[in-house]
Every structure is written in C-alpha cells, then in structure tokens.
Amino acid sequence: MSSPSLSTRLTLLTLLSATTIYFLYKSRFLKLVKKPVSLIPNSNLDRKGKLFFISRTGTSKTLAQRLHNLLSSTGLFFDLVDPKDYEPEDLHKETLVLIVASTWGDGKSPPNGEFFENWLAESVDDFRVGSLLLSKCKFAVFGVGSRAYGDTFNAVAKDFSKRLKALGAAEMLPLCEGDVDEGELDVAFEGWSRKIIGVLKGSLEGNERYIVDGDDLEGESEITDGSDEDEGRENGAESGILDLEDIAGKGPSRKSGMVGKTNGNLNGVKEMVTPVIRASLEKQGYKIIGSHSGVKICRWTKSQLRGRGGCYKHSFYGIESHRCMEATPSLACANKCVFCWRHHTNPVGKSWQWKMDDPIEIVNSAIDLHKKMIRQMKGVPGVTVERLSEGLSPRHCALSLVGEPIMYPEINSLVDELHQRRISTFLVTNAQFPEKIKMLKPITQLYVSVDAATKDSLKAIDRPLFGDFWERFVDSLKALREKQQRTVYRLTLVKGWNTEDIDAYSSLFVIGNPDFVEIKGVTYCGSSATSKLTMENVPWHSDVKAFSEALAQKSKGEYEVACEHVHSCCVLLAKVEKFKINGQWFTWIDYEKFHDLVASGRPFNSKDYMAPSPSWAVYGADEGGFDPGQSRYKKERHHKSKR
C-alpha cells in the first residue's frame, strides 16, 4: 500500500483537533523523557561543562578545584574556569555551568568576577538580548559567604542565579549557601556536590531524575525551590543532630542562625561555640571555657619555661613569658583579617548575641586550664622545678588570643578579677568598638590593632563587618587618646598590602597619641580558608627596621625606635618625652606598683608605673633583644637535597 501523498497528509492534519495534536505530541515527548539525561543523544553531558570560581582569598577556588576533581573521578568532565579569563559573549554556547561564588565584604564580587557579573547585569537590562539567550544552558550556583554581613550574605551568588534565570538558563538545583564562619562550609559543599553529581548522572539519592530542555519532570520532592513550605520540614531539630539540610542552609533553625533548637544552650539564647567550632579550635590547641571563652599556652611560655628566651613583650615590657597566660572572654570578632592565623574558625558578629558566662568562672577556669597545660611541661628537657613552680602562678594575662575580648559585656568585671589576683592585663582590640574603649577601666597596657592606614587598605586587610568601619576605627583611636594608662598602636606589616603607607600611618599618630607603636612582621602560619598569604608577604627584620626608622623620622622627634626583638621580627617605637629620661629608656613596667595604684583607687597615668629597660633590649644592642640570662637555642633544619 502506497503512503499518502503530501496533499492528503496536509488534509488529514487540518482535520485533527488541537487536543488530538497535543496528545500525539505528548506521547512522543514522554518517550523521549523516559530516558535518563545521560542517555539522551546530544544531551548536556556530550560536551564539557564550565565550572567557574568567583574568589579573592582562594576559598571558592579551592572548593571549585575539589568539585572539579570529584566530577572528573566520576566521568563528568568540566573545564575549571577563572571568569576573568573567560569571554562572557560565549556564554550562550554553554550547556552546563556550575558556579562557586564568594561575596566580598559589602556585597561586591571579588575582582576576578566583576566583569562577568557586570556583563550579566547589562545583558538582563538590555531589551535586545531577550530571555532566551541561555535557553540551552543548565546551571547551579553555590554561594560562599558569612551571615554576619547581614543582608549582603551571598549577594553575589544570588545575583548570578537570578540573572542566569532571567536570561533563560534552567537551574538544576536551587542556590545552596555555605557560611564560612559556622564551621559547616565543607559539609554543606560536600552535600551540594553530591546532589550535582546525582543530577548530572540522572539520579539523586536513588531517585531517577530526567532533565529535558530545562524541565524537571520527576523527583521533584528531592529538590525544592527553597520556599517557606520547604523550610518548614522536619530537620532533626528535636534530636539535636546536625543533618545535611541544616548545614546546607535549609530548615527553620537556619533563619535564626542557630542549629537545632537552641544548640544546647539555656533560656533560648544560642551559645557562641557550636560543636563544629569547638572541635576545630580544640584541634588547634585551644581549651574552651564555658560557651564563649578560651585559653591556650603560647610557644614563648614553653620556651621560657625551658630557659630558651621569652617573647618580644619580655624584651619590651619585662613580661615573664613563662608566667603569662593567653586568654580571651570572647571568641567572636567583628573582623575577618586576611592574616588571621586562627584560620577563621571563630564566630563573627557586630554585637553580643550569645549566652553569657560569669566573669569569675571564666577567670577561675582559665587559670585552672593554664596550670594544667603548664604541668604537662614537667619533665621536658630544660624545664627546671623553679621555673615550673613560677609558671603555675601566672602573673600576666594577654587578652588577645582570638576574637575581640572587648565585646564581652562584663569585660570590666573580668579585668577587676584579674587585677585583684595581681595579674597584669594586656588587652588588644580591633578598633571597631569605640564606646567599649571609653568605658574600659584601667588596663596595664591597652592595644589597638592598626592594620592599615587608609580606608581602602583597612577594608581589604581587616574585612570588617561594619559598614562604617572607618569611622569606628578613627573614633577608637580618639578614645584611646583619652586613656591615662599605657596605650599602644599595633602594626602588622604585610608585604604587598600595607608596607608603603608610611605617610598615612604617621598621620594616625596625631589622632590617638599612643605611648608606644609596635611594628611586627606578619607571621606565616600556612594557608587558611580565607587567607592565601605566602612567604612572599612576610617581611624580613631588616624590612621592619627600615619601616620603623622611616616612621619615627616622620614623627619629627616625637617617637624614636626604642627596642627590638629580632627573633619575633618586631620593633618598638616609644614616645620620647615620656619614656626617655637622661638618655635611658623606661619601656618596662613596674607591675607591683601598677597593682598598688589600681588598689588605691586614685587616678594615675602611664609614667607612674614605668621601669628602666635593660641594655640588651634597647634598639641596636648586640643581643638583638634576646635576654642574655637565657640560652639561645637554634633548631637544626635538615632540608632534602634538590635533585
């Protein structure tokens, strides 16, 4: 039987109702979609996808590299792409796009993603482009950010998702958000990565998924649009167990920034230290006190216990390093400094929003834990019975361990408790809480971190949470000026970041009028999740000396280089009119006199408890700030020979 002629077929087609045509089309369509995506001819998996990373410090890049390796190991091949090297005009050719995007500071894209982001924004607003430009493209976005920044949390990732959809691209998975400050980023990213592979391979957690022309046809219960209905699901809160959905940013507990019901706290107020943060800090050697404090033994404490020398505070101010306790009443901070050697495992915040422990309990626990760590040095070569006994009676407390101690609402009560035990206090603040500085009672020595001298460089280095960070910084310096006790600017030099701003640094002296200026080279402690500093950023001691001498010269005789500690790559500038008497420097502290002055309740100033500096600590001395009463120890380093 011969096939109908073309005219006959056209006649039959015109006689078919619209409903009949629809069902004929639908039956053919369903045959097509019953094949998993991996089996569909000319599907997205037949060509390489693109995996973009929007990154400044390297966090998103590291995550993208991890996903790239995972995809490759499962037979899914993607090009790992830095968007600054990509031509966005080619985006319409892509069929599969994955993006790992960080948000920088106030909601802006890191530099490597600025052009890409701007191109998308302009394309969305250009009526000539239209909403079908990326109709052949499927995508998924993972956002890396910090909830502490409020409304700008993962703003860049959200913008990418919104604009790609506006240009016609189909979202394979809803935007997933990771918080770098809650210790759950890796787990959230791992869960998202598994789902990505499940979608691309045609299955997700054992359920078949079919994707054709951007339409999800099955398995819809597995991936939702992140609506309130979805967030109302059970998430393991009753059991207190951290499940993947909690960590990935879904569930009602996420909206309040809490995990589970109250994260094991009382009165419905969350604890600062989550189980994940606690585990990370303890791995680094921190002893956690209560819900928000910590103590850790310093390597210089161990060094002086062994008679191998103390830290720069010993050389500059007469601190007995083996009797010094490092502690903090607040593990939280309002900055995310690029050189932070704590690897950003501590929480961040703009104000106190956590359960609060009693200051006396904090001090008691800190001393007990410190003593326990000191006792562990018993029997270590070089540790004598006399020094061990002294170490068990701490006389100094450095409130600078991690976080921002001045955030603790009862900081004055805690300082009082230390002083009543005749333990001196060296407190370091990051200059974001000027009102807290004003209300502080006398501190043995009060520090302000001056990590940069200009607004732009301070923003880049400290990565502050506050939008008015510069105004807060300047007001903190002004508040420091009103203090009568010893005050210090602490400068951390990072080559390539802040070593060229001598004039700008000099102009800050007038604002805060500090007694001392500590200038220290940054310490390299390996790469971290948010900082990719290398040894190239670490200045030599000669660099620090040159910077210090130039800065002293800019002060026109108001400050001079007083002391140095070569081993710490640290130099001290001191105010000449206060601390140089008849050619003799008085940078050391009479600690017993300080405690007597505090106990008296009478007003006093920094000149009332100064003590003469030993000759070996003075700048230019042959000892380089090393106490000759100690034995210098140099570790033998055995390097593998190069082939």
N, C-alpha and C positions, 0 to 999 in steps of 0.2 A: 504494500500500500504506500503510495507516494505521500510525502509530507505536504501539509497545507501550504499554499502559496503565501507570499508575503501579504498580499491584499486580504486573503482570507484570515490570516492571523491578526491583522490590524482590526478587521471587522469584529472578530471574537473578543478582542481586548476591549473594544469600546462598549461591548455588551455587558462586560463584567462590572459588578457594583464596586464601589470604593471599599466596602467591607471585605469582599472576596479578595481583592488585590492585597489588602492589608494582611489577611491570614496566609495568603500564598507567600508573601514576603517574610512574615514572621516565622513560618515553618522552616524556610531556608536559613533564616538568621539564627534560629535556635540550634540547627545542625552545626552551624559554624561555632557558636559559643560553647558548645559542649566539649570542645577540645580545650585542654589547659593551654595557657598562654605560651608555654614553652614548645607546644606542638603546632601552633598556628603559623602557616607559611608567612614569610615576610613580617613576622612579629618584631617587637622591640628587641627581643633577645638575639636577633640575627645580626645586629651591629653593636659596636661598642657604645656604652653609655658614657656620660660625663659625670665625674664626682668632683664637685667644686668645694674648696675650703676658703672661708672668709675669716682671716685670722691675723692678729697682730703679734701676740706674745707666743703663739705656737700651739695653744691648746686645741683649737679646731683643726689645725693642720695635723697634729698628732692623732686626733680621733679619726680624721679622714683617711690617714695612712693605715690606721688599724682596720678600718672598714674595707679599704682597698685590698688589703692582704686577705681579709676574710672572704670577700667576694671572689677573688682570684682562686682561692683554695676550693671553692665550691663550683668552679667552672663558669663564673659570671665575670666577664672582663669589662672593666671600666678604665677610662683614662683619668688619672688624678690630675686635676687642673687648678692652677692658681689663676683666678679670674683676671688679674692684671695682665696676664699673658694670653688672654682669650679675646677674640673679636665677637662682641655680642650680636653683630649682624648675622652671624652664622647660627644663632640660637634656633631659628626656625627649622634648621636641618636636623636638630637633635630629636631623638625619640625617647630617650631615657636620661633624666637628670636628677642627681642627688646633690644636696647642698648641706654642708655643715657650716653654720654661720655664727660667729661671735658678735655680740653687741658691745661697743666700746663706750664706757663712761656714760655720757648723757644721751644715749640712744643712737649714736652715729655708727656708721660702718667703719671697720678698720680700713686703713688706706688701700689695701690690696683689693677691696671690694667696692670702693667708692664709684668708680666709673661704671662698673657693671650695674650697680644699684641705680645710679642716675639714668643710665640708658633704659632700664626697665620702666622707671617712673615717667620718663619722657615719652616712651612708646605707648604707655597706658593712656596718657593725656593727649596723644596725637590722633585725631579723628581719622587720619589717612591710614593708620595701621590696622585698626579693627580688632575684633575679639576672636579672630580665627587664626591669628599669626602662628600660634604654637599649638594648634589643634591636634597635631600628630605627636605631641610631647606628653609624656607622663613624668611626674616628679614627686619628690618627697624632701622635706626640709627638717633638719634637726637644729635647734637653737641652743647656743651656749651662752649663759649669762648669769646674773646674780639678782635674786629677788630684792636684795637690799636697795637696788636702784629704783624700786617702785614702778611707776608707770612705764618706764623705758625698758623693763625686763624683756629681753629677747626681742626688742623692737625691730632689729634688722631681719631676723628670721621671719617674723610675722609679715614684714613688708615684702620680702621675697615671695612668700606663699601667696599673699593677696594679689600681687602684681602678675605672677605667673598664671594664676587662675583667670585674672582679668584679660589676659592675652590668649585665653583658650586652652591652656595646658590643663591636664587632668591630674589631680592629686591622688597618688596611690595610697598614701597614709596621711592622716591628719598630722599637723605640725606637732612634733614632740619637743619638749623643752627640758634642758638639763640645767641644774643650779650648781655652779662651781663651789659654792660656799657651804653646802649642806652635806658634803661628803658622799653624794649619791650620783655624781655625774657619770662615772664609769658604768654603774649598774644600769642607769637609765639609757645610756648609749648602747650598751650591750643588748638590752631588750629591744630597742628600736632597730638595731642592726639585724637581729634575728627575724623580726617582722618583715623587714625589707627583703631579706633573702626568701622568706616564705612566700611573699607576694610574687617576686620575680620567678621563683621556681614553680609557682602555681599552687602552693599550699601554704597554709598558715596554721600552725599548731594542730596539724592533722586534718584540717578542713580545706577542701578544694576551693580555689578562687579562680575566677575567669575574668579576664580583662580584655575587652574589645573596644577600640576607639574611645577609650577613656571611661567606659561604663563598668561599674562593679555590678555583677549580675548574681553572684552568690557569696555566701559567707559574710553578709553584711553585719551580722551580730558580732563579728570579731573586731571590726574596726568601725568606730562611730565617729561622728563629727565633732565630738568634744562638747556637746550641748549639756545643759544643766541636767537633763534626764539621764545622760550617760554618767555624769559626775555623781549622781545620787545612788549609784550601785554600791553593793556591799564591797568593802575593800580590805577586810581583815582588821578593821579598827578595833572591834571588840576583843580580838585575841591579842592585840598589841604587836602582831607580827608585821614586819615590813614586807609587803609584797611588791611585785613588779609594777603594778598600776599605781601604787602610792609613790614609788620612786620616780616613775616616768612623768608624774605631774598630774594624774587624774585622781578623782575622789575628793570628797568634801574636806578632808584633812589638809589638802594642799592649799585650799583657798585661805586658810588662816596661817599658812606657813608652818603647820605642825604635822607631825607624823602620828597616825593613830589618834587616840582620844586626847591625851594630854602628854604623850611621850613620857609617861612615868612620873609626872610632876604632881604637885599638890595645888588645890584651890583653882584648878583650871588655868594656871599660868605656866607657860611652857618653860622647860629647862634649856639653858643655853647650850649645854653639851649634849648632843644627841649620841646614841650608841656608836654611830659611824665615826663622828668626830672624835669621840673618846678613844676609840680603837686606834685611829690614825695618830693622835697626839701621844698616846702611850707607847706606840711603836717607835716614836721619835725620842722617847726617854722622859716625857713629861709625867709627873704624878698629879692626877686630877684631884682637886679638893672640892667636895660638895658638888654643886651644879654649875659653877662658873669660874672657879679659881684654879690655879696651878702652881707648881713649884718644880724646879729642875736644877740639878747640880751642874755647875759650869766647869768647863775643862780647865780653867785657870784655878778654880778651887782645888781640883785634883792636882794640878801642877804644883801649887804652893804647899799642899799637904806633903808632897814628895820632895820639897826643897828645891824645886826647879824653876822658881820665879813666879811672880804674880802678873796680873793684867795691867793695862795702862792706868786704871784707876788707882792701883797701888803706887805707880810712879808719879802720877799727877797729884793725888789727894791723900795718900797714905792709907788707903783701904788695905786691910789684911785679907787677901783673896781667899785664904783657907777658912776664914770666918765670915764669909759673905754668902748670903742666901739670895738666890734669884727666884722671884715670885711675882704673881700678878693676881689681883682680885677680879679681873675681867679678861676673859679670853677673847672677847669680842673687840672689834676695831671698826673705825669709820673710814679707813683707807685700805687700799689693796696694792701696796707698793710693789713695783716691779722687782726690787731687790730683796723682798722679804724672804728670809731664809727659813721661815716656818712653813713654806710651800702652801700657804693659804688653806691650811686645814682648820683654822679657827673661824668662827662665825663673824659676820659683819652686821652693823646696824648704826642707825643715826641717833638712837636713844635707847635707854634701858627699857627692855620689854620682856624681861625674863624673871623667873623666880629669883628671890634674893636671899643669900645666906648671911648669917650673923658674922660681923667682923671679928669678934673674939674667937669664934670657932674656926674661922679662916686662918688667923694667926697661929692658933694652937696646932692646927693640923699641918700648916706649912712648916712649922718648926719641928714637929714630930717626924714628918716625912723627910725633911732635910737631914735630920740627925740619923735617920735610918740609912740614907744614902751615904752619909759620912762614915758610918760604921762599916759599910761594905768595903771601905778602903783599908781596913785593918789587914795587915799582912802584906800589903802591896809594897814592893821594893821602894825604899826611900822614906816611907811614912813612919815617923817616929811616934812614940807614945805621947810625947809632949804636944806635938802638932795635932795629933788626932784628938787629944783632950780639948785643945783650943777650938778645934773645928766643931766640936759638939756643943760649943757655946757661941752661936752666931752673934756677931756684933754689928753687922751691916745687912741691909736689905735693899737689893736693886729691884725696884718695882718697874721693870721694863721687859719682862720675859717674853710675852706675846700678848697681842691685843692692846687695849687702851685702858690702863688702870684708873684713869680719872673718870671714866664712865660709871664706875661703881658708885651708887648713891651714898654709901656710907664710907667713902674714902677717908674723910677726916677722922672718923672713929677708928678706922683701921690704922691710920698713921699714929694716932694717940696711943693706941695699944702697943705699937712697936716702940715708940719713944719711952713709954713707961717701963719697958723692959730694957731701956738704954741700948736699943738697936737703931742705928742711924738709917736714914731713908734717902735714897737717890731715886727720884721719880721722873719718868720720861713720858711726855705727852706729845701727840702728833699734831698739835696746834689746830684742832677743829672744835674745841670746846672752850672758848674764851671765858664764859661765865663760870665754868668749873674751876678755871685757873684763879679767877678773882676770889672765889670762896675758899680756896685751899688755906689751911693752917700752915704755919712754918714747916718747911721741908729742909732737911740738911742740905740738899742740893737739888734744885728743880731744873729739869731739862725741857727744851722744846726742840723737836726734830725740824731742822730747816733743810729739807731735802732738795730744794731748788730755790732760785732767787726771782723767778718770773712766774707769772700766772700760767703761761702755756707750758713751761717746763714742769711746774709743780703738778699740773693736771696730768701730764704724761707719765711722770715718775710715781706719784702717790696714788693716782687713780682714785680720788676721793668720791665718796657717796654724795656729799652735799653739793648742791648746785652753786651755792655761794661760798665755796671752799676758800677762795682767795680772801674775801672779806673776813671770814672766820680766822684765817691764818694771820692776817695783819692785826686783827683785834686780839689774838692770842699773844702776839709779840708785845702789844701795848700793855696787856695785862701783866706780862712778865716784868715789864719795866717798873711796875708799882711794888713788886716784891722787895722786901728788905733783906731777905736771906740770899744765899748764893744761887746765881742763875747761870744757865749755860745754853748756848746755841750748839746743837749737834749737827754737823755737816757730814754727810756720807758722799764721798766722791765716786762717781761712776763715769769712767771714760766714755766719751761719746754721748753723754746725757747732760752733765751739769758742770763740767770742769772748765768751761770757757766764760762763765758769768761772774768774773771777779768784781767788776764794777757794780753789778746788780746786788751781789752779796754784800758788798760794802755799804750800799745804801740802806740795807736792812738793819745795820748796827744802830743807827740813829733811832729806829723805832722801838727796839726792845732794850737797848743799852745793857747787854748781858755782861756779867762779870768775866765769863770765860767763853771761848769758842773752841770746841773740839772738832778737829778735822781728821776724818778717818777714811781710808780707802775701803771700798766695798769688799766684803768677803765673799769669795766664790764658794758656794756650797752645793754645786751641781745644779742642773736644770730642774725646774719645777713646772707644775701645771700651768702657771700663769707668768712665768718669767724665763726667758731664754738668754739670760746673760751668760757670757762666756769669759774665759780668762782674758780676752781682749779688752774687756770692760774694767778689769782690775788694775788700778794704778800702782806703780812702784812707790816705795817710800820716798825716793828722790822726787817723784811727781808730787806727792803730798807736801813735801817740804817746800818745793818751788811755789806751789799754790798758796801755802800758808804764809810764806815770806812776802809774796805779792799782795796778799790780803792785808797783812799787817802794815805794809807800806801804804796802802790805800787809806788806812785809818789815821795817817799823819801823826803817828806817835801815841795815839790813844791806846792802842794794843801793840804788844810785842810777842814774839814767839818765846814762850817760857819753858816748855818741857816737850819731851818726845819719848815715844816708846817704839823703837824700831820694829820689835817683834810683832806689834799689833798694827804697824803701818799707821801710826796715829801721832798727831802733833797738837799741842795746846797753845792757844793764844790767851793771854791774860791782860786785864785792864791794869795799866801801868800805875796810875795814881792810887789804886787800892792795894795792889799786891806786890809792888816792888818797893822795898824800903832800903835805902842806902845800898843799892845795887844787889840786894838779896831778895830772891823771890819767896813769897809766902803763899804758895798754892795749896799746901797741905792743910788738913783740918784737925783742930783740937776737939776730938769727938766727946771727951768727957765734959769739956767746957760747954759744948753745944747742948748736951743733955741738961746740964745745970741751968743754962739760960732758958730752955724750954720749961723746966720745972718751976722756975721763978715766976713765970707769967708776965715778966716785964718785956717791953719792946727791945729788940736787938737787931743788929744787922750783920752782914757778911764779914765785916772787919773784926767783929768781936770774938770770932772763934777760928781765926786763921792761924796757921803754924808754918814754920820755915820749911822750905823744900830742901832735900838733901842734894849735895853737889852732883851725884850720879844721875839724878833725874832731870837736871837742867839741860836745856837745848844745847846741843853741840858737845856734850860730855862724851868721853871715850866709851863709857858704858852703854850709851845709846838708850838710857832709861832702864837698864837691867840692874836690879838690886845686887850689888856685889856680895851680899850676905847669902845669896842663893847660888846654887850650882847650875851653870848653863848646860843644858842637855840638847844635843843635836841628834836627831834620829837619822840613822843610816838609811839611805834610799838606794835600793838596788833596781836599776832600770834594765829592762831587757834590751840586749843589743839589737840594733837595727840590721836587717838583712840588706 
